[in-house]
Amino acid sequence: MNDQTPKRLGGSLVERAAAHQAFVQRQAAQQHAPAQQAAVAPVAPPVPKPRHDIPVFGAVEAPRAPLVRPEPVAAAQPVQEPSTRRRVAIDRKKLAEHGMLVPGATVTALAEEFRLVKRQLLTTARQIRAAGGEGADDRSRMILVCSAKPNDGKTFCAINLALSLAAEKDVEILLVDADFAKPDVLARLGAPDGPGLLDALSGGVKNVEDCVIDTDVPQLSVLPAGTRSVADTELLASARAHAILDGLAAANPRRIVIFDSPPILAASPASALASHVGQVMLVVRADRTRENELRDAVGLLDGCDHIQLLLNSVSIQPGGRRFGSYGAYYGEPDQ
């Protein structure tokens, strides 16, 4: 007999029924008590299983690198391609043999004469530039050297003018051999010939600057005449010629372009070139060029508004030289 064994009850029928009902309720309460305790018991979180695919040092944060401010990166400089232009040495001995100016030599009376000539040309160039107008700056830096007839000394004067101007501090000189029938500039300088202006005008050379020859005279370069053509005047009058000739000055704002052209009364290219330049230096040979020839030459050069005359081969009488009384100062024997 235990606590769950029904007890024999005494008393009246009503008392025994009440006692029996109490007993039944106690039994039911005892049966539901464990389930309620299980329902309210807190649920423990699941324990994660250890993973063996993660390295041990993976759980430890690696030390971070110190924060470094990036250095400013300099802008990339454009890579200058090496120049493909030729470079030649001027034959000073040959210049001296032909009575021309020699770069670096003692100042002579001839050097002083061309100093006066270039100063007048530079003054006129400033006046053209100041007057303004379309392309005035480029045109002011283009000079045509020609003569009325052959053998008046135009090439002699063109080379000496280029050598004298190259001594200036703020300019660069491009001497163009535009005497297509009888090119002589390179030969007088003692330099080899090559492709030149006519090759660029005909389309044989894409860029005329590739034909320019640098010299060992500072600030002096030369453009040869190029391969001869029977259509030189027509090439000079073409639209391509306008772009190329105007581009010679526009390519470099320091550049002065000197054209040595054929004699104006012997060939037509000089007249075509006159419309591209700012001024013409017309070489007149003393005691040889006649007045009517000079007038005809000036008339054919009407494409240029500024024409200046240069008297060449003047006979100097003793005591009448404009430069010479200071010959010893120039390194010449005193007279």
Solvent accessible surface area in square Angstrom, and as a share of the most:
residue,aa,sasa,rsa
1,M,187,0.84
2,N,99,0.51
3,D,127,0.66
4,Q,113,0.50
5,T,47,0.27
6,P,91,0.57
7,K,136,0.57
8,R,235,0.86
9,L,70,0.35
10,G,63,0.60
11,G,54,0.52
12,S,60,0.39
13,L,132,0.65
14,V,117,0.67
15,E,105,0.47
16,R,100,0.37
17,A,60,0.46
18,A,64,0.50
19,A,38,0.29
20,H,106,0.47
21,Q,97,0.43
22,A,41,0.32
23,F,36,0.15
24,V,70,0.40
25,Q,106,0.47
26,R,133,0.49
27,Q,41,0.18
28,A,45,0.35
29,A,64,0.50
30,Q,107,0.48
31,Q,137,0.61
32,H,116,0.52
33,A,42,0.33
34,P,86,0.54
35,A,66,0.51
36,Q,119,0.53
37,Q,124,0.55
38,A,76,0.59
39,A,83,0.65
40,V,121,0.69
41,A,53,0.41
42,P,131,0.83
43,V,144,0.83
44,A,82,0.63
45,P,110,0.69
46,P,126,0.79
47,V,130,0.75
48,P,114,0.72
49,K,174,0.74
50,P,106,0.67
51,R,163,0.60
52,H,170,0.76
53,D,98,0.51
54,I,88,0.45
55,P,72,0.45
56,V,138,0.79
57,F,156,0.65
58,G,49,0.47
59,A,92,0.72
60,V,109,0.62
61,E,127,0.57
62,A,75,0.58
63,P,131,0.82
64,R,206,0.75
65,A,90,0.70
66,P,112,0.71
67,L,182,0.90
68,V,115,0.66
69,R,206,0.75
70,P,115,0.72
71,E,142,0.64
72,P,123,0.77
73,V,143,0.82
74,A,89,0.69
75,A,84,0.65
76,A,101,0.79
77,Q,146,0.65
78,P,110,0.69
79,V,140,0.80
80,Q,163,0.73
81,E,153,0.69
82,P,118,0.74
83,S,89,0.57
84,T,118,0.68
85,R,74,0.27
86,R,94,0.34
87,R,164,0.60
88,V,19,0.11
89,A,69,0.54
90,I,7,0.04
91,D,56,0.29
92,R,76,0.28
93,K,147,0.62
94,K,68,0.29
95,L,0,0.00
96,A,59,0.46
97,E,121,0.54
98,H,90,0.40
99,G,44,0.43
100,M,9,0.04
101,L,20,0.10
102,V,41,0.23
103,P,34,0.21
104,G,90,0.86
105,A,56,0.44
106,T,87,0.51
107,V,50,0.29
108,T,44,0.26
109,A,6,0.05
110,L,52,0.26
111,A,18,0.14
112,E,27,0.12
113,E,65,0.29
114,F,11,0.04
115,R,105,0.38
116,L,77,0.39
117,V,27,0.16
118,K,9,0.04
119,R,108,0.39
120,Q,97,0.43
121,L,4,0.02
122,L,24,0.12
123,T,44,0.26
124,T,8,0.05
125,A,10,0.07
126,R,126,0.46
127,Q,109,0.48
128,I,19,0.10
129,R,96,0.35
130,A,91,0.70
131,A,88,0.68
132,G,38,0.37
133,G,65,0.62
134,E,174,0.78
135,G,39,0.38
136,A,11,0.08
137,D,63,0.33
138,D,37,0.19
139,R,82,0.30
140,S,1,0.00
141,R,20,0.07
142,M,1,0.00
143,I,4,0.02
144,L,0,0.00
145,V,0,0.00
146,C,0,0.00
147,S,0,0.00
148,A,1,0.01
149,K,79,0.33
150,P,61,0.39
151,N,108,0.55
152,D,2,0.01
153,G,20,0.19
154,K,17,0.07
155,T,12,0.07
156,F,43,0.18
157,C,2,0.01
158,A,0,0.00
159,I,1,0.00
160,N,0,0.00
161,L,0,0.00
162,A,1,0.00
163,L,14,0.07
164,S,10,0.06
165,L,0,0.00
166,A,8,0.06
167,A,71,0.55
168,E,35,0.16
169,K,169,0.72
170,D,106,0.55
171,V,24,0.14
172,E,60,0.27
173,I,2,0.01
174,L,0,0.00
175,L,1,0.00
176,V,0,0.00
177,D,2,0.01
178,A,0,0.00
179,D,13,0.06
180,F,5,0.02
181,A,60,0.46
182,K,154,0.65
183,P,41,0.26
184,D,48,0.25
185,V,0,0.00
186,L,9,0.05
187,A,55,0.43
188,R,64,0.23
189,L,0,0.00
190,G,34,0.33
191,A,12,0.09
192,P,80,0.50
193,D,89,0.46
194,G,22,0.21
195,P,77,0.49
196,G,0,0.00
197,L,0,0.00
198,L,2,0.01
199,D,21,0.11
200,A,0,0.00
201,L,4,0.02
202,S,71,0.46
203,G,42,0.40
204,G,65,0.63
205,V,31,0.18
206,K,195,0.83
207,N,73,0.38
208,V,15,0.09
209,E,35,0.16
210,D,81,0.42
211,C,9,0.05
212,V,1,0.00
213,I,1,0.01
214,D,34,0.18
215,T,5,0.03
216,D,48,0.25
217,V,8,0.05
218,P,100,0.63
219,Q,61,0.27
220,L,7,0.04
221,S,12,0.08
222,V,1,0.01
223,L,0,0.00
224,P,0,0.00
225,A,3,0.02
226,G,17,0.16
227,T,93,0.54
228,R,162,0.59
229,S,43,0.28
230,V,159,0.91
231,A,36,0.28
232,D,27,0.14
233,T,36,0.21
234,E,113,0.51
235,L,34,0.17
236,L,1,0.01
237,A,70,0.55
238,S,36,0.23
239,A,87,0.68
240,R,96,0.35
241,A,0,0.00
242,H,87,0.39
243,A,72,0.56
244,I,21,0.11
245,L,0,0.00
246,D,61,0.32
247,G,28,0.27
248,L,0,0.00
249,A,0,0.00
250,A,63,0.48
251,A,64,0.50
252,N,29,0.15
253,P,103,0.65
254,R,101,0.37
255,R,16,0.06
256,I,10,0.05
257,V,0,0.00
258,I,0,0.00
259,F,0,0.00
260,D,1,0.00
261,S,0,0.00
262,P,3,0.02
263,P,12,0.07
264,I,5,0.03
265,L,67,0.34
266,A,65,0.51
267,A,31,0.24
268,S,60,0.39
269,P,5,0.03
270,A,0,0.00
271,S,44,0.28
272,A,22,0.17
273,L,0,0.00
274,A,0,0.00
275,S,53,0.34
276,H,5,0.02
277,V,0,0.00
278,G,4,0.04
279,Q,0,0.00
280,V,0,0.00
281,M,4,0.02
282,L,1,0.00
283,V,1,0.00
284,V,16,0.09
285,R,79,0.29
286,A,20,0.16
287,D,150,0.78
288,R,118,0.43
289,T,26,0.15
290,R,151,0.55
291,E,113,0.51
292,N,87,0.45
293,E,14,0.06
294,L,35,0.18
295,R,164,0.60
296,D,81,0.42
297,A,0,0.00
298,V,57,0.33
299,G,45,0.44
300,L,82,0.41
301,L,0,0.00
302,D,112,0.58
303,G,36,0.35
304,C,5,0.03
305,D,130,0.67
306,H,70,0.31
307,I,49,0.25
308,Q,41,0.18
309,L,101,0.50
310,L,29,0.14
311,L,106,0.53
312,N,23,0.12
313,S,57,0.37
314,V,71,0.41
315,S,86,0.55
316,I,86,0.44
317,Q,124,0.55
318,P,130,0.82
319,G,88,0.85
320,G,55,0.53
321,R,99,0.36
322,R,187,0.68
323,F,44,0.18
324,G,6,0.06
325,S,92,0.59
326,Y,157,0.60
327,G,1,0.01
328,A,65,0.51
329,Y,178,0.68
330,Y,20,0.08
331,G,59,0.57
332,E,50,0.22
333,P,107,0.68
334,D,93,0.48
335,Q,169,0.75
